[in-house]
Amino acid sequence: MNKNKKGVGYLILFAPVIFICHFSEETPGFVLWFNQHVHRSINYGLFWDVNITALVMTVIFSLIEFFTSGAVSDSIVIFWFSFLMLANAVFHITGSLADRAYMPGLVTAVILYLPFYFLITRLIINKHRIRMAFVIAIACLGALPMLIHGYMIVFLGDRLF
């Protein structure tokens, strides 16, 4: 089966690799950065638990899209990637701007997350399996928890989860 004619093709399989690059950049300094901003601190165990869970979900959703590409899997990918990549990139950019300093994860959020997110979303839209209004609605719903969480961290010194 030619995956280039169905779904987003082999490109979706890069999502877990991109995620690993991102949390590898975060690993040396994110917990310290986070704990300097939030009174309910985290530890490295929680950091790893959250990231391993997100990696497993990314692998599962990417494989579903790869093997069963369609409106449902496309919607799941847009929803999850809007949370994981789009809103997380906004969080890293906002945190860096607010601090006027590097925030661990900023580089991969900007050079990997954003281009990959927009490329995958564009490919899904170009396949015309789901309407633009629905894509925007799914993206907003997916991004919302991370956007709220990021706002709370950067501007309120608290966290959603």
N, CA, C and O of each residue as an XYZ file, in Angstrom:
644
protein
N       0.846     -1.184      0.000
C       0.000      0.000      0.000
C       0.886      1.241      0.000
O       1.830      1.332      0.786
N       0.594      2.172     -0.855
C       1.348      3.407     -0.935
C       0.789      4.410      0.068
O      -0.298      4.952     -0.135
N       1.510      4.655      1.126
C       1.046      5.552      2.189
C       1.002      7.003      1.748
O       0.354      7.817      2.407
N       1.661      7.353      0.672
C       1.614      8.736      0.212
C       0.261      9.086     -0.393
O      -0.083     10.265     -0.478
N      -0.515      8.093     -0.815
C      -1.829      8.345     -1.384
C      -2.911      8.316     -0.313
O      -4.034      8.759     -0.554
N      -2.589      7.807      0.847
C      -3.563      7.688      1.925
C      -2.972      8.319      3.173
O      -1.901      7.910      3.621
N      -3.645      9.299      3.738
C      -3.175      9.930      4.955
C      -1.964     10.807      4.723
O      -1.753     11.338      3.632
N      -1.184     10.946      5.762
C      -0.013     11.816      5.680
C       1.260     11.023      5.414
O       2.352     11.591      5.384
N       1.127      9.733      5.223
C       2.256      8.899      4.856
C       3.227      8.651      5.990
O       2.879      8.751      7.167
N       4.425      8.332      5.621
C       5.457      7.973      6.585
C       5.867      9.141      7.477
O       6.460      8.934      8.536
N       5.562     10.340      7.066
C       5.917     11.536      7.823
C       5.396     11.487      9.264
O       6.066     11.962     10.180
N       4.222     10.922      9.463
C       3.618     10.862     10.799
C       4.496     10.077     11.771
O       4.436     10.302     12.980
N       5.304      9.166     11.257
C       6.160      8.347     12.117
C       7.307      9.146     12.737
O       7.991      8.654     13.634
N       7.517     10.363     12.266
C       8.532     11.226     12.869
C       8.038     11.893     14.153
O       8.846     12.420     14.918
N       6.749     11.881     14.398
C       6.195     12.565     15.576
C       6.824     12.091     16.892
O       7.213     12.931     17.703
N       6.938     10.780     17.135
C       7.582     10.357     18.391
C       9.045     10.789     18.485
O       9.527     11.127     19.567
N       9.746     10.777     17.359
C      11.154     11.199     17.352
C      11.263     12.683     17.706
O      12.129     13.085     18.484
N      10.383     13.481     17.131
C      10.364     14.922     17.424
C      10.040     15.159     18.888
O      10.637     16.024     19.529
N       9.091     14.390     19.420
C       8.763     14.521     20.839
C       9.959     14.157     21.717
O      10.241     14.854     22.691
N      10.658     13.087     21.390
C      11.853     12.688     22.149
C      12.912     13.791     22.103
O      13.547     14.084     23.116
N      13.100     14.396     20.944
C      14.050     15.521     20.840
C      13.635     16.647     21.776
O      14.478     17.244     22.445
N      12.336     16.939     21.827
C      11.857     18.030     22.665
C      12.067     17.738     24.149
O      12.623     18.570     24.865
N      11.638     16.588     24.614
C      11.815     16.372     26.047
C      13.261     16.083     26.407
O      13.631     16.188     27.576
N      14.093     15.720     25.430
C      15.533     15.610     25.696
C      16.135     16.991     25.922
O      17.015     17.161     26.765
N      15.657     17.975     25.163
C      16.124     19.351     25.386
C      15.645     19.866     26.747
O      16.368     20.588     27.434
N      14.439     19.496     27.125
C      13.885     19.950     28.407
C      14.554     19.301     29.616
O      14.705     19.941     30.657
N      14.949     18.057     29.490
C      15.378     17.244     30.633
C      16.402     17.914     31.546
O      16.212     17.876     32.761
N      17.456     18.515     31.050
C      18.456     19.059     31.988
C      17.963     20.231     32.841
O      18.483     20.442     33.937
N      16.972     20.998     32.367
C      16.662     22.211     33.109
C      15.200     22.546     33.337
O      14.898     23.518     34.030
N      14.275     21.763     32.768
C      12.873     22.155     32.860
C      12.325     22.079     34.281
O      11.594     22.973     34.706
N      12.662     21.039     35.011
C      12.137     20.904     36.379
C      12.573     22.094     37.229
O      11.763     22.649     37.972
N      13.819     22.487     37.133
C      14.310     23.656     37.865
C      13.577     24.913     37.414
O      13.130     25.702     38.247
N      13.450     25.108     36.089
C      12.729     26.270     35.575
C      11.302     26.288     36.116
O      10.829     27.310     36.613
N      10.627     25.156     36.016
C       9.240     25.043     36.471
C       9.123     25.391     37.956
O       8.261     26.176     38.352
N       9.990     24.805     38.763
C       9.913     25.006     40.211
C      10.261     26.427     40.638
O       9.894     26.846     41.736
N      10.952     27.162     39.800
C      11.207     28.578     40.072
C       9.981     29.440     39.765
O       9.913     30.596     40.182
N       9.023     28.881     39.043
C       7.836     29.631     38.641
C       6.559     29.217     39.367
O       5.621     30.008     39.462
N       6.511     28.002     39.872
C       5.269     27.447     40.409
C       5.473     27.019     41.858
O       6.440     26.330     42.184
N       4.556     27.434     42.719
C       4.696     27.078     44.135
C       4.383     25.602     44.389
O       4.885     25.043     45.364
N       3.578     24.954     43.555
C       3.354     23.501     43.662
C       4.372     22.822     42.754
O       4.076     22.534     41.595
N       5.537     22.572     43.262
C       6.661     22.107     42.450
C       6.441     20.683     41.929
O       5.524     19.971     42.337
N       7.316     20.314     41.021
C       7.345     18.957     40.479
C       8.726     18.383     40.725
O       9.662     19.113     41.051
N       8.851     17.073     40.569
C      10.166     16.429     40.680
C      10.465     15.720     39.354
O       9.619     15.668     38.461
N      11.671     15.180     39.245
C      12.058     14.530     37.997
C      11.223     13.278     37.720
O      10.977     12.944     36.561
N      10.791     12.590     38.767
C       9.936     11.424     38.574
C       8.635     11.790     37.873
O       8.218     11.111     36.934
N       7.999     12.859     38.328
C       6.758     13.315     37.692
C       7.026     13.792     36.271
O       6.256     13.501     35.356
N       8.116     14.523     36.091
C       8.500     14.993     34.755
C       8.621     13.815     33.792
O       8.094     13.869     32.680
N       9.308     12.755     34.207
C       9.490     11.584     33.349
C       8.178     10.830     33.152
O       7.895     10.376     32.043
N       7.377     10.688     34.201
C       6.085     10.006     34.068
C       5.202     10.701     33.030
O       4.612     10.049     32.169
N       5.118     12.017     33.120
C       4.300     12.788     32.182
C       4.830     12.624     30.758
O       4.052     12.428     29.824
N       6.134     12.704     30.593
C       6.712     12.631     29.251
C       6.657     11.232     28.656
O       6.464     11.087     27.449
N       6.822     10.211     29.466
C       6.709      8.837     28.950
C       5.263      8.563     28.546
O       5.014      7.936     27.516
N       4.316      9.027     29.349
C       2.900      8.868     29.002
C       2.591      9.587     27.687
O       1.918      9.034     26.818
N       3.076     10.804     27.546
C       2.850     11.564     26.311
C       3.525     10.883     25.115
O       2.983     10.893     24.010
N       4.689     10.301     25.330
C       5.371      9.588     24.247
C       4.556      8.375     23.808
O       4.377      8.146     22.612
N       4.063      7.602     24.767
C       3.254      6.424     24.435
C       2.010      6.846     23.649
O       1.651      6.212     22.657
N       1.360      7.915     24.098
C       0.173      8.394     23.387
C       0.530      8.862     21.976
O      -0.221      8.616     21.031
N       1.653      9.526     21.834
C       2.094      9.990     20.518
C       2.372      8.810     19.588
O       1.995      8.835     18.416
N       3.023      7.791     20.108
C       3.281      6.588     19.300
C       1.963      5.950     18.870
O       1.782      5.622     17.698
N       1.051      5.774     19.813
C      -0.236      5.139     19.499
C      -0.997      5.934     18.444
O      -1.443      5.369     17.446
N      -1.148      7.236     18.655
C      -1.914      8.058     17.711
C      -1.243      8.125     16.343
O      -1.922      8.153     15.316
N       0.083      8.150     16.329
C       0.807      8.178     15.055
C       0.619      6.867     14.292
O       0.430      6.871     13.075
N       0.670      5.762     15.003
C       0.472      4.465     14.348
C      -0.961      4.293     13.854
O      -1.187      3.738     12.779
N      -1.927      4.766     14.637
C      -3.318      4.716     14.184
C      -3.474      5.497     12.889
O      -4.102      5.020     11.944
N      -2.907      6.689     12.845
C      -2.989      7.512     11.628
C      -2.273      6.831     10.463
O      -2.759      6.852      9.332
N      -1.133      6.235     10.741
C      -0.360      5.598      9.680
C      -1.113      4.414      9.065
O      -1.152      4.260      7.844
N      -1.710      3.583      9.923
C      -2.345      2.358      9.441
C      -3.816      2.505      9.059
O      -4.311      1.736      8.234
N      -4.522      3.471      9.637
C      -5.963      3.556      9.382
C      -6.393      4.969      9.018
O      -7.491      5.390      9.385
N      -5.581      5.684      8.329
C      -5.851      7.079      8.034
C      -7.276      7.319      7.556
O      -7.762      6.660      6.637
N      -7.925      8.266      8.191
C      -9.287      8.651      7.843
C      -9.694      9.830      8.702
O      -8.878     10.377      9.444
N     -10.946     10.220      8.602
C     -11.424     11.405      9.321
C     -11.246     11.274     10.832
O     -10.887     12.247     11.496
N     -11.490     10.097     11.375
C     -11.378      9.913     12.832
C      -9.917     10.014     13.266
O      -9.599     10.741     14.207
N      -9.039      9.298     12.595
C      -7.626      9.342     12.986
C      -7.032     10.729     12.732
O      -6.199     11.197     13.507
N      -7.451     11.379     11.663
C      -6.995     12.748     11.401
C      -7.414     13.679     12.533
O      -6.630     14.514     12.983
N      -8.644     13.530     12.983
C      -9.155     14.367     14.066
C      -8.380     14.134     15.356
O      -8.060     15.079     16.077
N      -8.083     12.875     15.640
C      -7.302     12.543     16.840
C      -5.912     13.175     16.761
O      -5.428     13.753     17.734
N      -5.279     13.059     15.598
C      -3.932     13.626     15.413
C      -3.962     15.139     15.601
O      -3.118     15.688     16.309
N      -4.909     15.810     14.986
C      -4.981     17.266     15.128
C      -5.237     17.651     16.580
O      -4.606     18.572     17.099
N      -6.152     16.956     17.233
C      -6.462     17.231     18.639
C      -5.215     17.056     19.511
O      -4.852     17.956     20.269
N      -4.563     15.898     19.402
C      -3.405     15.593     20.242
C      -2.213     16.492     19.921
O      -1.569     17.011     20.833
N      -1.912     16.682     18.639
C      -0.775     17.517     18.271
C      -1.015     18.990     18.623
O      -0.063     19.728     18.876
N      -2.269     19.416     18.640
C      -2.569     20.794     19.063
C      -2.220     20.986     20.530
O      -1.740     22.048     20.924
N      -2.458     19.972     21.328
C      -2.077     19.990     22.746
C      -0.567     19.857     22.884
O       0.091     20.694     23.502
N      -0.035     18.801     22.303
C       1.363     18.417     22.504
C       2.361     19.359     21.832
O       3.401     19.671     22.411
N       2.060     19.803     20.644
C       3.033     20.573     19.876
C       2.678     22.053     19.765
O       3.490     22.908     20.119
N       1.487     22.363     19.282
C       1.129     23.762     19.069
C       1.071     24.539     20.384
O       1.784     25.528     20.552
N       0.229     24.099     21.309
C       0.068     24.831     22.571
C       1.340     24.771     23.416
O       1.664     25.727     24.121
N       2.055     23.656     23.347
C       3.304     23.553     24.099
C       4.340     24.517     23.548
O       5.106     25.104     24.312
N       4.374     24.688     22.237
C       5.291     25.670     21.640
C       4.916     27.080     22.073
O       5.792     27.884     22.390
N       3.627     27.386     22.089
C       3.173     28.701     22.562
C       3.601     28.910     24.013
O       4.047     29.997     24.380
N       3.468     27.880     24.829
C       3.899     27.935     26.224
C       5.398     28.250     26.332
O       5.794     29.113     27.116
N       6.217     27.564     25.560
C       7.671     27.787     25.619
C       8.048     29.175     25.122
O       8.914     29.829     25.702
N       7.415     29.619     24.071
C       7.701     30.960     23.553
C       7.272     32.014     24.568
O       8.019     32.951     24.852
N       6.071     31.860     25.112
C       5.555     32.818     26.096
C       6.414     32.836     27.351
O       6.727     33.905     27.875
N       6.794     31.666     27.836
C       7.654     31.593     29.021
C       8.991     32.268     28.797
O       9.496     32.962     29.679
N       9.567     32.070     27.623
C      10.852     32.706     27.313
C      10.716     34.223     27.197
O      11.574     34.972     27.663
N       9.625     34.661     26.569
C       9.406     36.103     26.455
C       9.140     36.738     27.814
O       9.655     37.818     28.106
N       8.351     36.086     28.634
C       8.046     36.624     29.968
C       9.298     36.717     30.828
O       9.483     37.689     31.561
N      10.159     35.704     30.739
C      11.407     35.684     31.514
C      12.524     36.483     30.852
O      13.513     36.844     31.490
N      12.348     36.748     29.566
C      13.410     37.361     28.770
C      14.689     36.526     28.832
O      15.804     37.041     28.918
N      14.467     35.205     28.785
C      15.573     34.249     28.871
C      15.140     32.932     28.230
O      13.958     32.694     27.982
N      16.114     32.103     27.978
C      15.855     30.773     27.427
C      15.041     29.941     28.414
O      15.329     29.915     29.610
N      14.041     29.274     27.902
C      13.259     28.306     28.672
C      13.566     26.926     28.104
O      13.463     26.741     26.891
N      13.938     25.956     28.925
C      14.251     24.627     28.409
C      13.118     24.069     27.538
O      11.971     23.971     27.975
N      13.460     23.713     26.322
C      12.496     23.199     25.362
C      12.153     24.190     24.265
O      11.477     23.834     23.301
N      12.604     25.413     24.394
C      12.256     26.464     23.438
C      12.736     26.154     22.019
O      11.982     26.326     21.060
N      13.958     25.708     21.882
C      14.539     25.510     20.548
C      13.763     24.450     19.763
O      13.374     24.687     18.620
N      13.539     23.291     20.369
C      12.818     22.236     19.646
C      11.344     22.592     19.461
O      10.728     22.167     18.483
N      10.773     23.360     20.379
C       9.384     23.793     20.213
C       9.243     24.659     18.963
O       8.271     24.541     18.217
N      10.225     25.526     18.749
C      10.163     26.448     17.605
C      10.606     25.774     16.300
O       9.933     25.907     15.278
N      11.726     25.055     16.328
C      12.248     24.537     15.053
C      11.712     23.155     14.665
O      11.818     22.756     13.505
N      11.137     22.420     15.631
C      10.589     21.104     15.298
C       9.070     21.050     15.463
O       8.358     20.676     14.531
N       8.575     21.418     16.631
C       7.135     21.300     16.896
C       6.289     22.104     15.922
O       5.403     21.554     15.268
N       6.551     23.389     15.821
C       5.683     24.240     14.996
C       5.702     23.842     13.517
O       4.631     23.674     12.934
N       6.869     23.685     12.889
C       6.843     23.285     11.471
C       6.172     21.921     11.255
O       5.405     21.749     10.307
N       6.460     20.966     12.126
C       5.868     19.635     11.976
C       4.354     19.697     12.160
O       3.609     19.099     11.384
N       3.905     20.410     13.170
C       2.473     20.546     13.423
C       1.756     21.142     12.206
O       0.753     20.598     11.744
N       2.268     22.245     11.698
C       1.605     22.899     10.578
C       1.700     22.070      9.292
O       0.781     22.100      8.474
N       2.785     21.343      9.105
C       2.903     20.475      7.940
C       1.880     19.343      7.995
O       1.173     19.097      7.017
N       1.798     18.660      9.122
C       0.842     17.556      9.266
C      -0.587     18.073      9.119
O      -1.404     17.458      8.433
N      -0.889     19.194      9.757
C      -2.239     19.759      9.668
C      -2.572     20.140      8.228
O      -3.679     19.887      7.755
N      -1.616     20.745      7.539
C      -1.841     21.108      6.134
C      -2.075     19.872      5.270
O      -2.956     19.875      4.410
N      -1.303     18.830      5.489
C      -1.495     17.592      4.727
C      -2.883     17.000      4.974
O      -3.542     16.536      4.044
N      -3.313     17.021      6.212
C      -4.646     16.510      6.535
C      -5.721     17.360      5.868
O      -6.668     16.822      5.294
N      -5.584     18.658      5.937
C      -6.565     19.552      5.305
C      -6.570     19.350      3.786
O      -7.632     19.330      3.163
N      -5.395     19.204      3.203
C      -5.310     19.016      1.749
C      -5.960     17.718      1.273
O      -6.362     17.616      0.114
N      -6.064     16.739      2.147
C      -6.727     15.478      1.795
C      -8.246     15.639      1.816
O      -8.969     14.756      1.355
N      -8.736     16.768      2.352
C     -10.163     17.100      2.380
C     -11.015     16.061      3.104
O     -12.174     15.848      2.749
N     -10.454     15.431      4.095
C     -11.254     14.464      4.839
C     -12.069     15.143      5.928
O     -13.118     14.636      6.324
N     -11.598     16.277      6.410
C     -12.363     17.022      7.413
C     -12.364     18.493      7.033
O     -11.397     18.999      6.463
N     -13.435     19.160      7.347
C     -13.604     20.570      6.972
C     -12.753     21.487      7.838
O     -12.440     21.174      8.987
N     -12.386     22.630      7.257
C     -11.529     23.601      7.935
C     -12.130     24.049      9.268
O     -11.410     24.136     10.263
N     -13.417     24.332      9.309
C     -14.059     24.773     10.553
C     -13.919     23.709     11.639
O     -13.717     24.032     12.809
N     -14.028     22.446     11.247
C     -13.876     21.354     12.209
C     -12.429     21.228     12.653
O     -12.165     20.967     13.827
N     -11.491     21.406     11.741
C     -10.059     21.385     12.081
C      -9.758     22.467     13.122
O      -9.074     22.210     14.113
N     -10.264     23.660     12.893
C     -10.029     24.770     13.830
C     -10.650     24.465     15.186
O     -10.033     24.711     16.222
N     -11.868     23.930     15.185
C     -12.535     23.590     16.452
C     -11.756     22.517     17.213
O     -11.556     22.636     18.422
N     -11.322     21.479     16.514
C     -10.548     20.406     17.153
C      -9.225     20.955     17.683
O      -8.819     20.635     18.800
N      -8.563     21.773     16.886
C      -7.279     22.348     17.306
C      -7.457     23.206     18.561
O      -6.648     23.126     19.485
N      -8.494     24.013     18.596
C      -8.744     24.861     19.777
C      -9.039     24.011     21.003
O      -8.505     24.270     22.082
N      -9.883     23.001     20.847
C     -10.201     22.116     21.985
C      -8.963     21.364     22.472
O      -8.742     21.226     23.675
N      -8.166     20.884     21.530
C      -6.954     20.162     21.907
C      -5.944     21.048     22.611
O      -5.315     20.631     23.583
N      -5.789     22.267     22.125
C      -4.787     23.189     22.671
C      -5.201     23.791     24.009
O      -4.344     24.140     24.821
N      -6.489     23.916     24.244
C      -6.986     24.654     25.402
C      -6.399     24.224     26.750
O      -5.957     25.092     27.502
N      -6.371     22.936     27.095
C      -5.805     22.582     28.406
C      -4.350     23.026     28.582
O      -3.976     23.524     29.644
N      -3.533     22.847     27.543
C      -2.126     23.249     27.637
C      -1.988     24.767     27.679
O      -1.120     25.294     28.375
N      -2.838     25.467     26.938
C      -2.788     26.927     26.972
C      -3.161     27.450     28.360
O      -2.517     28.369     28.868
N      -4.183     26.877     28.968
C      -4.574     27.269     30.327
C      -3.459     26.931     31.308
O      -3.084     27.751     32.146
N      -2.938     25.718     31.195
C      -1.847     25.260     32.067
C      -0.629     26.176     31.935
O      -0.055     26.600     32.938
N      -0.242     26.474     30.710
C       0.906     27.351     30.470
C       0.688     28.745     31.020
O       1.593     29.323     31.622
N      -0.505     29.295     30.823
C      -0.829     30.613     31.367
C      -0.701     30.613     32.889
O      -0.130     31.529     33.480
N      -1.242     29.572     33.506
C      -1.177     29.483     34.970
C       0.274     29.413     35.456
O       0.622     30.043     36.455
N       1.104     28.662     34.768
C       2.510     28.524     35.158
C       3.241     29.859     35.014
O       3.863     30.342     35.960
N       3.159     30.439     33.837
C       3.949     31.636     33.528
C       3.446     32.870     34.273
O       4.251     33.667     34.755
N       2.129     33.040     34.373
C       1.592     34.298     34.903
C       0.967     34.217     36.294
O       0.801     35.244     36.952
N       0.617     33.014     36.751
C      -0.025     32.885     38.058
C       0.790     32.090     39.075
O       0.446     32.063     40.257
N       1.854     31.453     38.632
C       2.683     30.644     39.528
C       1.967     29.418     40.053
O       2.230     28.963     41.166
N       1.065     28.887     39.253
C       0.284     27.703     39.633
C       0.227     26.759     38.447
O       0.779     27.059     37.389
N      -0.424     25.637     38.609
C      -0.541     24.699     37.511
C      -1.913     24.050     37.489
O      -2.564     23.899     38.523
N      -2.336     23.674     36.302
C      -3.631     23.040     36.107
C      -3.573     21.578     36.509
O      -4.500     21.065     37.135
N      -2.487     20.906     36.152
C      -2.335     19.476     36.459
C      -0.921     19.184     36.877
O      -0.591     18.037     37.178
